[in-house]
Amino acid sequence: VQDKLGYHVFLVAGKRPAPPLSPEITQDIRLRRARDAFMSAWRDAKRGYDLRPIVNESR
């Protein structure tokens, strides 16, 4: 998988180790993943799904 910055990010864990990424990149990827998760949760909430049980379990 290649993101906008042009760095290869291996999402499949276990097949091969991911190349070492600089802290800024890993932070950027983490932020993007968190934002994606939040946006999908937001969409589901707008559709009327109750996400509170799921959120409480994951903590």
Steps between C-alpha positions, in 0.01 A plus 500: 500500500635843413370812666497857373849572630642223285613278785424132481300387799468126545166436662533123494672415825708185523583458131798733515616771737394851409784733406604741774303821469589834648288614800325769296379244247381249758321780683341614174383147422367457854313829479355406163386160632343662806325755281370226268369302797335811641339590168359151449366501857352845437328376182360200686378723782325727250330193353369422846725220622580498871877483532531546876520128589780447246695803619472396864619146425812614318628707794 
